[in-house]
Amino acid sequence: MADNGLAGKTAIVTGAAQGIGKAIADALRVEGVNVLGLDRQPGVCELTADLSDLPNVKGIIEGLSDTPTILVN
């Protein structure tokens, strides 16, 4: 793991249940990033939400204890 300044930061990764989103979430975790995976599929990631439901997404973001500094959509 190279020191790239990412360790200790918080990221939200959408579509983190599979495919590119999962690969990005996994890579960020390897770099020491606190990743909050977000997906529509219940029970697969840390957070479950449909991004088209803005009030739900807003509530999730406001309820986080850490302020995200990275967003991957």
PQR file with spaces between the fields and no chain letter, atoms N, CA, C, O and H, PARSE charges and radii, in Angstrom:
ATOM       1  N    MET     1       0.844   -1.180    0.000 -0.4000 1.5000
ATOM       2  CA   MET     1       0.000    0.000    0.000 -0.0000 2.0000
ATOM       3  C    MET     1       0.889    1.243    0.000  0.5500 1.7000
ATOM       4  O    MET     1       1.686    1.440    0.918 -0.5500 1.4000
ATOM       5  N    ALA     2       0.756    2.063   -1.007 -0.4000 1.5000
ATOM       6  CA   ALA     2       1.505    3.308   -1.111 -0.0000 2.0000
ATOM       7  C    ALA     2       0.821    4.391   -0.290  0.5500 1.7000
ATOM       8  O    ALA     2      -0.397    4.364   -0.113 -0.5500 1.4000
ATOM       9  H    ALA     2       0.109    1.903   -1.753  0.4000 1.0000
ATOM      10  N    ASP     3       1.598    5.339    0.211 -0.4000 1.5000
ATOM      11  CA   ASP     3       1.017    6.452    0.951 -0.0000 2.0000
ATOM      12  C    ASP     3       0.523    7.494   -0.045  0.5500 1.7000
ATOM      13  O    ASP     3       1.275    8.365   -0.484 -0.5500 1.4000
ATOM      14  H    ASP     3       2.587    5.361    0.067  0.4000 1.0000
ATOM      15  N    ASN     4      -0.748    7.386   -0.388 -0.4000 1.5000
ATOM      16  CA   ASN     4      -1.328    8.293   -1.374 -0.0000 2.0000
ATOM      17  C    ASN     4      -2.281    9.303   -0.744  0.5500 1.7000
ATOM      18  O    ASN     4      -2.979   10.023   -1.458 -0.5500 1.4000
ATOM      19  H    ASN     4      -1.359    6.679   -0.032  0.4000 1.0000
ATOM      20  N    GLY     5      -2.315    9.363    0.577 -0.4000 1.5000
ATOM      21  CA   GLY     5      -3.154   10.327    1.268 -0.0000 2.0000
ATOM      22  C    GLY     5      -4.598    9.905    1.436  0.5500 1.7000
ATOM      23  O    GLY     5      -5.414   10.692    1.916 -0.5500 1.4000
ATOM      24  H    GLY     5      -1.748    8.779    1.157  0.4000 1.0000
ATOM      25  N    LEU     6      -4.936    8.682    1.055 -0.4000 1.5000
ATOM      26  CA   LEU     6      -6.317    8.228    1.157 -0.0000 2.0000
ATOM      27  C    LEU     6      -6.649    7.578    2.502  0.5500 1.7000
ATOM      28  O    LEU     6      -7.803    7.595    2.932 -0.5500 1.4000
ATOM      29  H    LEU     6      -4.273    8.043    0.665  0.4000 1.0000
ATOM      30  N    ALA     7      -5.652    7.012    3.159 -0.4000 1.5000
ATOM      31  CA   ALA     7      -5.882    6.288    4.413 -0.0000 2.0000
ATOM      32  C    ALA     7      -6.582    7.185    5.431  0.5500 1.7000
ATOM      33  O    ALA     7      -6.188    8.329    5.652 -0.5500 1.4000
ATOM      34  H    ALA     7      -4.715    6.998    2.810  0.4000 1.0000
ATOM      35  N    GLY     8      -7.636    6.631    6.046 -0.4000 1.5000
ATOM      36  CA   GLY     8      -8.378    7.345    7.070 -0.0000 2.0000
ATOM      37  C    GLY     8      -9.517    8.196    6.551  0.5500 1.7000
ATOM      38  O    GLY     8     -10.314    8.699    7.343 -0.5500 1.4000
ATOM      39  H    GLY     8      -7.956    5.701    5.865  0.4000 1.0000
ATOM      40  N    LYS     9      -9.617    8.372    5.248 -0.4000 1.5000
ATOM      41  CA   LYS     9     -10.719    9.154    4.681 -0.0000 2.0000
ATOM      42  C    LYS     9     -11.961    8.278    4.595  0.5500 1.7000
ATOM      43  O    LYS     9     -11.882    7.054    4.703 -0.5500 1.4000
ATOM      44  H    LYS     9      -8.970    7.964    4.605  0.4000 1.0000
ATOM      45  N    THR    10     -13.103    8.918    4.400 -0.4000 1.5000
ATOM      46  CA   THR    10     -14.371    8.203    4.275 -0.0000 2.0000
ATOM      47  C    THR    10     -14.917    8.385    2.866  0.5500 1.7000
ATOM      48  O    THR    10     -14.963    9.498    2.342 -0.5500 1.4000
ATOM      49  H    THR    10     -13.167    9.912    4.313  0.4000 1.0000
ATOM      50  N    ALA    11     -15.331    7.270    2.259 -0.4000 1.5000
ATOM      51  CA   ALA    11     -15.868    7.292    0.899 -0.0000 2.0000
ATOM      52  C    ALA    11     -17.241    6.646    0.862  0.5500 1.7000
ATOM      53  O    ALA    11     -17.518    5.690    1.587 -0.5500 1.4000
ATOM      54  H    ALA    11     -15.293    6.366    2.684  0.4000 1.0000
ATOM      55  N    ILE    12     -18.087    7.181    0.011 -0.4000 1.5000
ATOM      56  CA   ILE    12     -19.349    6.527   -0.334 -0.0000 2.0000
ATOM      57  C    ILE    12     -19.188    6.041   -1.765  0.5500 1.7000
ATOM      58  O    ILE    12     -18.839    6.810   -2.660 -0.5500 1.4000
ATOM      59  H    ILE    12     -17.862    7.957   -0.578  0.4000 1.0000
ATOM      60  N    VAL    13     -19.448    4.754   -1.969 -0.4000 1.5000
ATOM      61  CA   VAL    13     -19.356    4.158   -3.302 -0.0000 2.0000
ATOM      62  C    VAL    13     -20.723    3.601   -3.655  0.5500 1.7000
ATOM      63  O    VAL    13     -21.215    2.691   -2.989 -0.5500 1.4000
ATOM      64  H    VAL    13     -19.731    4.129   -1.241  0.4000 1.0000
ATOM      65  N    THR    14     -21.339    4.143   -4.699 -0.4000 1.5000
ATOM      66  CA   THR    14     -22.634    3.635   -5.132 -0.0000 2.0000
ATOM      67  C    THR    14     -22.427    2.424   -6.037  0.5500 1.7000
ATOM      68  O    THR    14     -21.394    2.294   -6.693 -0.5500 1.4000
ATOM      69  H    THR    14     -20.939    4.882   -5.240  0.4000 1.0000
ATOM      70  N    GLY    15     -23.413    1.552   -6.061 -0.4000 1.5000
ATOM      71  CA   GLY    15     -23.315    0.344   -6.873 -0.0000 2.0000
ATOM      72  C    GLY    15     -22.246   -0.602   -6.371  0.5500 1.7000
ATOM      73  O    GLY    15     -21.644   -1.337   -7.154 -0.5500 1.4000
ATOM      74  H    GLY    15     -24.253    1.658   -5.528  0.4000 1.0000
ATOM      75  N    ALA    16     -22.004   -0.589   -5.061 -0.4000 1.5000
ATOM      76  CA   ALA    16     -20.879   -1.322   -4.484 -0.0000 2.0000
ATOM      77  C    ALA    16     -21.140   -2.810   -4.287  0.5500 1.7000
ATOM      78  O    ALA    16     -20.278   -3.516   -3.763 -0.5500 1.4000
ATOM      79  H    ALA    16     -22.493    0.008   -4.425  0.4000 1.0000
ATOM      80  N    ALA    17     -22.301   -3.300   -4.692 -0.4000 1.5000
ATOM      81  CA   ALA    17     -22.612   -4.716   -4.498 -0.0000 2.0000
ATOM      82  C    ALA    17     -21.941   -5.615   -5.529  0.5500 1.7000
ATOM      83  O    ALA    17     -21.699   -6.793   -5.270 -0.5500 1.4000
ATOM      84  H    ALA    17     -23.001   -2.727   -5.117  0.4000 1.0000
ATOM      85  N    GLN    18     -21.645   -5.060   -6.690 -0.4000 1.5000
ATOM      86  CA   GLN    18     -21.081   -5.900   -7.742 -0.0000 2.0000
ATOM      87  C    GLN    18     -20.383   -5.059   -8.796  0.5500 1.7000
ATOM      88  O    GLN    18     -20.498   -3.833   -8.811 -0.5500 1.4000
ATOM      89  H    GLN    18     -21.842   -4.102   -6.901  0.4000 1.0000
ATOM      90  N    GLY    19     -19.673   -5.720   -9.657 -0.4000 1.5000
ATOM      91  CA   GLY    19     -19.052   -5.080  -10.815 -0.0000 2.0000
ATOM      92  C    GLY    19     -18.017   -4.026  -10.469  0.5500 1.7000
ATOM      93  O    GLY    19     -17.233   -4.183   -9.533 -0.5500 1.4000
ATOM      94  H    GLY    19     -19.580   -6.715   -9.644  0.4000 1.0000
ATOM      95  N    ILE    20     -18.031   -2.940  -11.248 -0.4000 1.5000
ATOM      96  CA   ILE    20     -17.046   -1.872  -11.080 -0.0000 2.0000
ATOM      97  C    ILE    20     -17.158   -1.222   -9.711  0.5500 1.7000
ATOM      98  O    ILE    20     -16.139   -0.921   -9.088 -0.5500 1.4000
ATOM      99  H    ILE    20     -18.668   -2.812  -12.008  0.4000 1.0000
ATOM     100  N    GLY    21     -18.380   -1.000   -9.229 -0.4000 1.5000
ATOM     101  CA   GLY    21     -18.560   -0.392   -7.914 -0.0000 2.0000
ATOM     102  C    GLY    21     -17.928   -1.213   -6.813  0.5500 1.7000
ATOM     103  O    GLY    21     -17.291   -0.661   -5.916 -0.5500 1.4000
ATOM     104  H    GLY    21     -19.207   -1.245   -9.734  0.4000 1.0000
ATOM     105  N    LYS    22     -18.094   -2.526   -6.866 -0.4000 1.5000
ATOM     106  CA   LYS    22     -17.494   -3.416   -5.864 -0.0000 2.0000
ATOM     107  C    LYS    22     -15.974   -3.385   -5.970  0.5500 1.7000
ATOM     108  O    LYS    22     -15.281   -3.340   -4.953 -0.5500 1.4000
ATOM     109  H    LYS    22     -18.612   -2.975   -7.595  0.4000 1.0000
ATOM     110  N    ALA    23     -15.452   -3.408   -7.193 -0.4000 1.5000
ATOM     111  CA   ALA    23     -14.001   -3.379   -7.389 -0.0000 2.0000
ATOM     112  C    ALA    23     -13.396   -2.085   -6.846  0.5500 1.7000
ATOM     113  O    ALA    23     -12.332   -2.107   -6.227 -0.5500 1.4000
ATOM     114  H    ALA    23     -16.014   -3.444   -8.019  0.4000 1.0000
ATOM     115  N    ILE    24     -14.070   -0.966   -7.076 -0.4000 1.5000
ATOM     116  CA   ILE    24     -13.580    0.315   -6.564 -0.0000 2.0000
ATOM     117  C    ILE    24     -13.632    0.325   -5.040  0.5500 1.7000
ATOM     118  O    ILE    24     -12.675    0.748   -4.391 -0.5500 1.4000
ATOM     119  H    ILE    24     -14.934   -0.948   -7.578  0.4000 1.0000
ATOM     120  N    ALA    25     -14.749   -0.139   -4.459 -0.4000 1.5000
ATOM     121  CA   ALA    25     -14.869   -0.189   -3.000 -0.0000 2.0000
ATOM     122  C    ALA    25     -13.773   -1.055   -2.393  0.5500 1.7000
ATOM     123  O    ALA    25     -13.163   -0.678   -1.393 -0.5500 1.4000
ATOM     124  H    ALA    25     -15.526   -0.483   -4.986  0.4000 1.0000
ATOM     125  N    ASP    26     -13.524   -2.207   -2.990 -0.4000 1.5000
ATOM     126  CA   ASP    26     -12.475   -3.104   -2.492 -0.0000 2.0000
ATOM     127  C    ASP    26     -11.100   -2.449   -2.579  0.5500 1.7000
ATOM     128  O    ASP    26     -10.304   -2.556   -1.646 -0.5500 1.4000
ATOM     129  H    ASP    26     -14.019   -2.514   -3.803  0.4000 1.0000
ATOM     130  N    ALA    27     -10.816   -1.773   -3.688 -0.4000 1.5000
ATOM     131  CA   ALA    27      -9.520   -1.121   -3.869 -0.0000 2.0000
ATOM     132  C    ALA    27      -9.322    0.006   -2.860  0.5500 1.7000
ATOM     133  O    ALA    27      -8.225    0.184   -2.332 -0.5500 1.4000
ATOM     134  H    ALA    27     -11.463   -1.687   -4.446  0.4000 1.0000
ATOM     135  N    LEU    28     -10.374    0.760   -2.594 -0.4000 1.5000
ATOM     136  CA   LEU    28     -10.270    1.838   -1.611 -0.0000 2.0000
ATOM     137  C    LEU    28     -10.028    1.278   -0.211  0.5500 1.7000
ATOM     138  O    LEU    28      -9.246    1.838    0.557 -0.5500 1.4000
ATOM     139  H    LEU    28     -11.266    0.616   -3.023  0.4000 1.0000
ATOM     140  N    ARG    29     -10.699    0.175    0.121 -0.4000 1.5000
ATOM     141  CA   ARG    29     -10.478   -0.455    1.433 -0.0000 2.0000
ATOM     142  C    ARG    29      -9.024   -0.887    1.604  0.5500 1.7000
ATOM     143  O    ARG    29      -8.450   -0.735    2.682 -0.5500 1.4000
ATOM     144  H    ARG    29     -11.334   -0.280   -0.503  0.4000 1.0000
ATOM     145  N    VAL    30      -8.434   -1.423    0.545 -0.4000 1.5000
ATOM     146  CA   VAL    30      -7.029   -1.831    0.592 -0.0000 2.0000
ATOM     147  C    VAL    30      -6.134   -0.627    0.900  0.5500 1.7000
ATOM     148  O    VAL    30      -5.099   -0.774    1.551 -0.5500 1.4000
ATOM     149  H    VAL    30      -8.900   -1.546   -0.331  0.4000 1.0000
ATOM     150  N    GLU    31      -6.523    0.544    0.441 -0.4000 1.5000
ATOM     151  CA   GLU    31      -5.743    1.763    0.666 -0.0000 2.0000
ATOM     152  C    GLU    31      -6.041    2.408    2.025  0.5500 1.7000
ATOM     153  O    GLU    31      -5.517    3.480    2.328 -0.5500 1.4000
ATOM     154  H    GLU    31      -7.364    0.664   -0.087  0.4000 1.0000
ATOM     155  N    GLY    32      -6.877    1.760    2.842 -0.4000 1.5000
ATOM     156  CA   GLY    32      -7.149    2.271    4.183 -0.0000 2.0000
ATOM     157  C    GLY    32      -8.304    3.244    4.280  0.5500 1.7000
ATOM     158  O    GLY    32      -8.449    3.945    5.282 -0.5500 1.4000
ATOM     159  H    GLY    32      -7.302    0.889    2.596  0.4000 1.0000
ATOM     160  N    VAL    33      -9.130    3.292    3.240 -0.4000 1.5000
ATOM     161  CA   VAL    33     -10.286    4.181    3.233 -0.0000 2.0000
ATOM     162  C    VAL    33     -11.452    3.501    3.932  0.5500 1.7000
ATOM     163  O    VAL    33     -11.680    2.307    3.739 -0.5500 1.4000
ATOM     164  H    VAL    33      -9.013    2.723    2.426  0.4000 1.0000
ATOM     165  N    ASN    34     -12.194    4.251    4.742 -0.4000 1.5000
ATOM     166  CA   ASN    34     -13.421    3.773    5.363 -0.0000 2.0000
ATOM     167  C    ASN    34     -14.523    3.876    4.304  0.5500 1.7000
ATOM     168  O    ASN    34     -15.021    4.966    4.026 -0.5500 1.4000
ATOM     169  H    ASN    34     -12.008    5.221    4.899  0.4000 1.0000
ATOM     170  N    VAL    35     -14.894    2.751    3.724 -0.4000 1.5000
ATOM     171  CA   VAL    35     -15.848    2.740    2.608 -0.0000 2.0000
ATOM     172  C    VAL    35     -17.246    2.392    3.102  0.5500 1.7000
ATOM     173  O    VAL    35     -17.449    1.410    3.817 -0.5500 1.4000
ATOM     174  H    VAL    35     -14.489    1.865    3.949  0.4000 1.0000
ATOM     175  N    LEU    36     -18.198    3.219    2.703 -0.4000 1.5000
ATOM     176  CA   LEU    36     -19.604    2.932    2.928 -0.0000 2.0000
ATOM     177  C    LEU    36     -20.198    2.578    1.576  0.5500 1.7000
ATOM     178  O    LEU    36     -20.460    3.455    0.753 -0.5500 1.4000
ATOM     179  H    LEU    36     -18.033    4.016    2.123  0.4000 1.0000
ATOM     180  N    GLY    37     -20.409    1.290    1.353 -0.4000 1.5000
ATOM     181  CA   GLY    37     -20.980    0.834    0.095 -0.0000 2.0000
ATOM     182  C    GLY    37     -22.474    1.101    0.080  0.5500 1.7000
ATOM     183  O    GLY    37     -23.164    0.855    1.069 -0.5500 1.4000
ATOM     184  H    GLY    37     -20.196    0.578    2.021  0.4000 1.0000
ATOM     185  N    LEU    38     -22.971    1.601   -1.033 -0.4000 1.5000
ATOM     186  CA   LEU    38     -24.381    1.924   -1.198 -0.0000 2.0000
ATOM     187  C    LEU    38     -24.906    1.173   -2.410  0.5500 1.7000
ATOM     188  O    LEU    38     -24.305    1.214   -3.483 -0.5500 1.4000
ATOM     189  H    LEU    38     -22.411    1.801   -1.836  0.4000 1.0000
ATOM     190  N    ASP    39     -26.030    0.488   -2.237 -0.4000 1.5000
ATOM     191  CA   ASP    39     -26.621   -0.238   -3.354 -0.0000 2.0000
ATOM     192  C    ASP    39     -28.121   -0.378   -3.139  0.5500 1.7000
ATOM     193  O    ASP    39     -28.607   -0.228   -2.018 -0.5500 1.4000
ATOM     194  H    ASP    39     -26.519    0.455   -1.365  0.4000 1.0000
ATOM     195  N    ARG    40     -28.855   -0.664   -4.209 -0.4000 1.5000
ATOM     196  CA   ARG    40     -30.306   -0.870   -4.107 -0.0000 2.0000
ATOM     197  C    ARG    40     -30.650   -2.222   -3.510  0.5500 1.7000
ATOM     198  O    ARG    40     -31.740   -2.397   -2.964 -0.5500 1.4000
ATOM     199  H    ARG    40     -28.461   -0.786   -5.119  0.4000 1.0000
ATOM     200  N    GLN    41     -29.736   -3.182   -3.604 -0.4000 1.5000
ATOM     201  CA   GLN    41     -30.006   -4.531   -3.118 -0.0000 2.0000
ATOM     202  C    GLN    41     -29.906   -4.565   -1.595  0.5500 1.7000
ATOM     203  O    GLN    41     -28.832   -4.315   -1.047 -0.5500 1.4000
ATOM     204  H    GLN    41     -28.851   -3.040   -4.047  0.4000 1.0000
ATOM     205  N    PRO    42     -30.992   -4.865   -0.907 -0.5600 1.5000
ATOM     206  CA   PRO    42     -30.952   -4.905    0.559  0.2800 2.0000
ATOM     207  C    PRO    42     -30.012   -5.979    1.080  0.5500 1.7000
ATOM     208  O    PRO    42     -29.941   -7.078    0.530 -0.5500 1.4000
ATOM     209  N    GLY    43     -29.290   -5.648    2.148 -0.4000 1.5000
ATOM     210  CA   GLY    43     -28.457   -6.616    2.840 -0.0000 2.0000
ATOM     211  C    GLY    43     -27.131   -6.945    2.178  0.5500 1.7000
ATOM     212  O    GLY    43     -26.416   -7.825    2.657 -0.5500 1.4000
ATOM     213  H    GLY    43     -29.347   -4.755    2.595  0.4000 1.0000
ATOM     214  N    VAL    44     -26.782   -6.274    1.103 -0.4000 1.5000
ATOM     215  CA   VAL    44     -25.548   -6.591    0.398 -0.0000 2.0000
ATOM     216  C    VAL    44     -24.416   -5.645    0.806  0.5500 1.7000
ATOM     217  O    VAL    44     -23.264   -6.067    0.915 -0.5500 1.4000
ATOM     218  H    VAL    44     -27.363   -5.559    0.713  0.4000 1.0000
ATOM     219  N    CYS    45     -24.730   -4.400    1.027 -0.4000 1.5000
ATOM     220  CA   CYS    45     -23.737   -3.381    1.379 -0.0000 2.0000
ATOM     221  C    CYS    45     -24.076   -2.766    2.726  0.5500 1.7000
ATOM     222  O    CYS    45     -25.087   -3.103    3.343 -0.5500 1.4000
ATOM     223  H    CYS    45     -25.666   -4.057    0.939  0.4000 1.0000
ATOM     224  N    GLU    46     -23.213   -1.858    3.174 -0.4000 1.5000
ATOM     225  CA   GLU    46     -23.431   -1.180    4.436 -0.0000 2.0000
ATOM     226  C    GLU    46     -24.703   -0.334    4.423  0.5500 1.7000
ATOM     227  O    GLU    46     -25.416   -0.252    5.423 -0.5500 1.4000
ATOM     228  H    GLU    46     -22.392   -1.584    2.673  0.4000 1.0000
ATOM     229  N    LEU    47     -24.979    0.291    3.279 -0.4000 1.5000
ATOM     230  CA   LEU    47     -26.147    1.160    3.144 -0.0000 2.0000
ATOM     231  C    LEU    47     -27.003    0.683    1.976  0.5500 1.7000
ATOM     232  O    LEU    47     -26.484    0.233    0.955 -0.5500 1.4000
ATOM     233  H    LEU    47     -24.400    0.224    2.467  0.4000 1.0000
ATOM     234  N    THR    48     -28.314    0.787    2.138 -0.4000 1.5000
ATOM     235  CA   THR    48     -29.235    0.414    1.071 -0.0000 2.0000
ATOM     236  C    THR    48     -30.084    1.623    0.717  0.5500 1.7000
ATOM     237  O    THR    48     -30.741    2.203    1.582 -0.5500 1.4000
ATOM     238  H    THR    48     -28.736    1.153    2.968  0.4000 1.0000
ATOM     239  N    ALA    49     -30.071    2.001   -0.550 -0.4000 1.5000
ATOM     240  CA   ALA    49     -30.887    3.125   -1.000 -0.0000 2.0000
ATOM     241  C    ALA    49     -31.021    3.093   -2.505  0.5500 1.7000
ATOM     242  O    ALA    49     -30.141    2.621   -3.224 -0.5500 1.4000
ATOM     243  H    ALA    49     -29.538    1.530   -1.253  0.4000 1.0000
ATOM     244  N    ASP    50     -32.153    3.610   -2.961 -0.4000 1.5000
ATOM     245  CA   ASP    50     -32.366    3.845   -4.384 -0.0000 2.0000
ATOM     246  C    ASP    50     -32.000    5.307   -4.616  0.5500 1.7000
ATOM     247  O    ASP    50     -32.632    6.200   -4.051 -0.5500 1.4000
ATOM     248  H    ASP    50     -32.868    3.993   -2.377  0.4000 1.0000
ATOM     249  N    LEU    51     -30.994    5.558   -5.432 -0.4000 1.5000
ATOM     250  CA   LEU    51     -30.516    6.925   -5.620 -0.0000 2.0000
ATOM     251  C    LEU    51     -31.558    7.851   -6.228  0.5500 1.7000
ATOM     252  O    LEU    51     -31.393    9.070   -6.184 -0.5500 1.4000
ATOM     253  H    LEU    51     -30.481    4.833   -5.890  0.4000 1.0000
ATOM     254  N    SER    52     -32.626    7.302   -6.792 -0.4000 1.5000
ATOM     255  CA   SER    52     -33.687    8.160   -7.325 -0.0000 2.0000
ATOM     256  C    SER    52     -34.606    8.665   -6.212  0.5500 1.7000
ATOM     257  O    SER    52     -35.443    9.536   -6.452 -0.5500 1.4000
ATOM     258  H    SER    52     -32.760    6.311   -6.828  0.4000 1.0000
ATOM     259  N    ASP    53     -34.460    8.127   -4.993 -0.4000 1.5000
ATOM     260  CA   ASP    53     -35.252    8.549   -3.830 -0.0000 2.0000
ATOM     261  C    ASP    53     -34.429    9.554   -3.031  0.5500 1.7000
ATOM     262  O    ASP    53     -33.809    9.200   -2.028 -0.5500 1.4000
ATOM     263  H    ASP    53     -33.780    7.420   -4.797  0.4000 1.0000
ATOM     264  N    LEU    54     -34.427   10.810   -3.479 -0.4000 1.5000
ATOM     265  CA   LEU    54     -33.573   11.840   -2.898 -0.0000 2.0000
ATOM     266  C    LEU    54     -33.766   12.034   -1.393  0.5500 1.7000
ATOM     267  O    LEU    54     -32.770   12.154   -0.680 -0.5500 1.4000
ATOM     268  H    LEU    54     -34.931   11.097   -4.293  0.4000 1.0000
ATOM     269  N    PRO    55     -35.003   12.072   -0.873 -0.5600 1.5000
ATOM     270  CA   PRO    55     -35.148   12.229    0.582  0.2800 2.0000
ATOM     271  C    PRO    55     -34.489   11.091    1.367  0.5500 1.7000
ATOM     272  O    PRO    55     -33.919   11.331    2.432 -0.5500 1.4000
ATOM     273  N    ASN    56     -34.559    9.867    0.861 -0.4000 1.5000
ATOM     274  CA   ASN    56     -33.923    8.730    1.524 -0.0000 2.0000
ATOM     275  C    ASN    56     -32.405    8.883    1.514  0.5500 1.7000
ATOM     276  O    ASN    56     -31.754    8.670    2.537 -0.5500 1.4000
ATOM     277  H    ASN    56     -35.022    9.673   -0.004  0.4000 1.0000
ATOM     278  N    VAL    57     -31.845    9.246    0.379 -0.4000 1.5000
ATOM     279  CA   VAL    57     -30.395    9.418    0.265 -0.0000 2.0000
ATOM     280  C    VAL    57     -29.933   10.563    1.172  0.5500 1.7000
ATOM     281  O    VAL    57     -28.917   10.442    1.856 -0.5500 1.4000
ATOM     282  H    VAL    57     -32.373    9.419   -0.452  0.4000 1.0000
ATOM     283  N    LYS    58     -30.670   11.659    1.178 -0.4000 1.5000
ATOM     284  CA   LYS    58     -30.329   12.802    2.029 -0.0000 2.0000
ATOM     285  C    LYS    58     -30.325   12.388    3.496  0.5500 1.7000
ATOM     286  O    LYS    58     -29.431   12.781    4.246 -0.5500 1.4000
ATOM     287  H    LYS    58     -31.495   11.757    0.622  0.4000 1.0000
ATOM     288  N    GLY    59     -31.306   11.606    3.911 -0.4000 1.5000
ATOM     289  CA   GLY    59     -31.372   11.126    5.287 -0.0000 2.0000
ATOM     290  C    GLY    59     -30.190   10.250    5.650  0.5500 1.7000
ATOM     291  O    GLY    59     -29.659   10.340    6.757 -0.5500 1.4000
ATOM     292  H    GLY    59     -32.032   11.287    3.302  0.4000 1.0000
ATOM     293  N    ILE    60     -29.779    9.405    4.722 -0.4000 1.5000
ATOM     294  CA   ILE    60     -28.612    8.536    4.959 -0.0000 2.0000
ATOM     295  C    ILE    60     -27.357    9.388    5.148  0.5500 1.7000
ATOM     296  O    ILE    60     -26.589    9.169    6.084 -0.5500 1.4000
ATOM     297  H    ILE    60     -30.210    9.331    3.822  0.4000 1.0000
ATOM     298  N    ILE    61     -27.153   10.352    4.265 -0.4000 1.5000
ATOM     299  CA   ILE    61     -25.959   11.196    4.329 -0.0000 2.0000
ATOM     300  C    ILE    61     -25.942   11.996    5.634  0.5500 1.7000
ATOM     301  O    ILE    61     -24.905   12.091    6.292 -0.5500 1.4000
ATOM     302  H    ILE    61     -27.777   10.530    3.504  0.4000 1.0000
ATOM     303  N    GLU    62     -27.067   12.559    6.000 -0.4000 1.5000
ATOM     304  CA   GLU    62     -27.140   13.362    7.226 -0.0000 2.0000
ATOM     305  C    GLU    62     -26.924   12.510    8.474  0.5500 1.7000
ATOM     306  O    GLU    62     -26.497   13.029    9.505 -0.5500 1.4000
ATOM     307  H    GLU    62     -27.909   12.482    5.466  0.4000 1.0000
ATOM     308  N    GLY    63     -27.213   11.216    8.397 -0.4000 1.5000
ATOM     309  CA   GLY    63     -27.067   10.328    9.543 -0.0000 2.0000
ATOM     310  C    GLY    63     -25.675    9.746    9.724  0.5500 1.7000
ATOM     311  O    GLY    63     -25.437    9.014   10.685 -0.5500 1.4000
ATOM     312  H    GLY    63     -27.561   10.794    7.559  0.4000 1.0000
ATOM     313  N    LEU    64     -24.759   10.051    8.829 -0.4000 1.5000
ATOM     314  CA   LEU    64     -23.407    9.511    8.927 -0.0000 2.0000
ATOM     315  C    LEU    64     -22.634   10.192   10.049  0.5500 1.7000
ATOM     316  O    LEU    64     -22.781   11.392   10.280 -0.5500 1.4000
ATOM     317  H    LEU    64     -24.952   10.645    8.049  0.4000 1.0000
ATOM     318  N    SER    65     -21.811    9.415   10.740 -0.4000 1.5000
ATOM     319  CA   SER    65     -20.985    9.993   11.800 -0.0000 2.0000
ATOM     320  C    SER    65     -19.720   10.643   11.228  0.5500 1.7000
ATOM     321  O    SER    65     -19.194   11.589   11.815 -0.5500 1.4000
ATOM     322  H    SER    65     -21.691    8.440   10.553  0.4000 1.0000
ATOM     323  N    ASP    66     -19.228   10.144   10.088 -0.4000 1.5000
ATOM     324  CA   ASP    66     -18.059   10.720    9.431 -0.0000 2.0000
ATOM     325  C    ASP    66     -18.507   11.478    8.185  0.5500 1.7000
ATOM     326  O    ASP    66     -19.399   11.023    7.469 -0.5500 1.4000
ATOM     327  H    ASP    66     -19.655    9.376    9.611  0.4000 1.0000
ATOM     328  N    THR    67     -17.901   12.618    7.926 -0.4000 1.5000
ATOM     329  CA   THR    67     -18.199   13.351    6.711 -0.0000 2.0000
ATOM     330  C    THR    67     -17.431   12.730    5.551  0.5500 1.7000
ATOM     331  O    THR    67     -16.201   12.679    5.574 -0.5500 1.4000
ATOM     332  H    THR    67     -17.177   12.988    8.508  0.4000 1.0000
ATOM     333  N    PRO    68     -18.153   12.258    4.536 -0.5600 1.5000
ATOM     334  CA   PRO    68     -17.461   11.666    3.383  0.2800 2.0000
ATOM     335  C    PRO    68     -16.619   12.702    2.649  0.5500 1.7000
ATOM     336  O    PRO    68     -17.059   13.829    2.421 -0.5500 1.4000
ATOM     337  N    THR    69     -15.409   12.307    2.283 -0.4000 1.5000
ATOM     338  CA   THR    69     -14.544   13.182    1.495 -0.0000 2.0000
ATOM     339  C    THR    69     -14.370   12.660    0.078  0.5500 1.7000
ATOM     340  O    THR    69     -13.786   13.328   -0.776 -0.5500 1.4000
ATOM     341  H    THR    69     -15.052   11.391    2.467  0.4000 1.0000
ATOM     342  N    ILE    70     -14.890   11.448   -0.166 -0.4000 1.5000
ATOM     343  CA   ILE    70     -14.799   10.812   -1.482 -0.0000 2.0000
ATOM     344  C    ILE    70     -16.173   10.288   -1.855  0.5500 1.7000
ATOM     345  O    ILE    70     -16.836    9.646   -1.040 -0.5500 1.4000
ATOM     346  H    ILE    70     -15.365   10.906    0.527  0.4000 1.0000
ATOM     347  N    LEU    71     -16.606   10.556   -3.077 -0.4000 1.5000
ATOM     348  CA   LEU    71     -17.857   10.005   -3.590 -0.0000 2.0000
ATOM     349  C    LEU    71     -17.575    9.372   -4.933  0.5500 1.7000
ATOM     350  O    LEU    71     -17.040   10.017   -5.834 -0.5500 1.4000
ATOM     351  H    LEU    71     -16.068   11.077   -3.739  0.4000 1.0000
ATOM     352  N    VAL    72     -17.938    8.106   -5.066 -0.4000 1.5000
ATOM     353  CA   VAL    72     -17.788    7.400   -6.343 -0.0000 2.0000
ATOM     354  C    VAL    72     -19.183    6.973   -6.768  0.5500 1.7000
ATOM     355  O    VAL    72     -19.835    6.185   -6.082 -0.5500 1.4000
ATOM     356  H    VAL    72     -18.373    7.582   -4.334  0.4000 1.0000
ATOM     357  N    ASN    73     -19.636    7.491   -7.892 -0.4000 1.5000
ATOM     358  CA   ASN    73     -20.980    7.185   -8.369 -0.0000 2.0000
ATOM     359  C    ASN    73     -20.877    6.548   -9.742  0.5500 1.7000
ATOM     360  O    ASN    73     -21.896    6.204  -10.341 -0.5500 1.4000
ATOM     361  H    ASN    73     -19.107    8.131   -8.449  0.4000 1.0000
